Amino acid sequence: MATAVIAIALCMSSLLSLTYAGANINGYVTGKVVCNPCAKKGKGGAPIKSAQMMIICFDKKTNAGTYARKGITDDVGVYKIAMKPGIEKDDCEVRLHKNSPLPDCREIVPGKNVTKVDFSTPVGTSNNKPLYSAAKVIGYKTKGSRCH
Ligand SMILES: *[C@@H]1O[C@H](CO)[C@@H](O)[C@H](O)[C@H]1NC(C)=O
């Protein structure tokens, strides 16, 4: 148990060391965090404000971590995370990070706690840079929800 905790801590700190502090931002990744992400054809229920997530990218060939950056949702459950140059060619995913800010909507839904990022076509622009979307809406569920 203690070993597992230490392993997780080491893993997180090595991911965090990938965090890019440069001003050279070349785009953004956006997506949404909701309560009960299975409702309404996957679009989900109420948006969750102040949910924390993290984008993590890996080199497709070596699987080495290339980028990690935290984000937080706004009033309508939307996050927007800055990208560093070059990660469009990597495999990136957005994972829920820490716990839900909502005490009554905090259970993990397997498969809806993480999403790939779709770099095929930008969905718009932000600050004159391309904006890419997460493939799926992610979120937490209420206790007893049939969302799974
Ligand atoms: C998502 O949830 C599943 C099932 O609880 C868990 O095994 C997995 O580690 C979680 N993934 C992330 C990225 O948190």
The ligand as an ORCA input file, in Angstrom:
! r2SCAN-3c Opt
* xyz 0 1
  C     -10.967      6.154    -14.749
  O     -11.771      5.293    -13.983
  C     -11.369      3.938    -14.036
  C     -12.413      3.117    -13.320
  O     -12.631      3.579    -12.013
  C      -9.980      3.819    -13.429
  O      -9.535      2.486    -13.494
  C      -9.023      4.697    -14.216
  O      -7.764      4.690    -13.611
  C      -9.533      6.129    -14.264
  N      -8.689      6.873    -15.182
  C      -8.224      8.072    -14.890
  C      -7.381      8.698    -15.931
  O      -8.469      8.648    -13.835
*
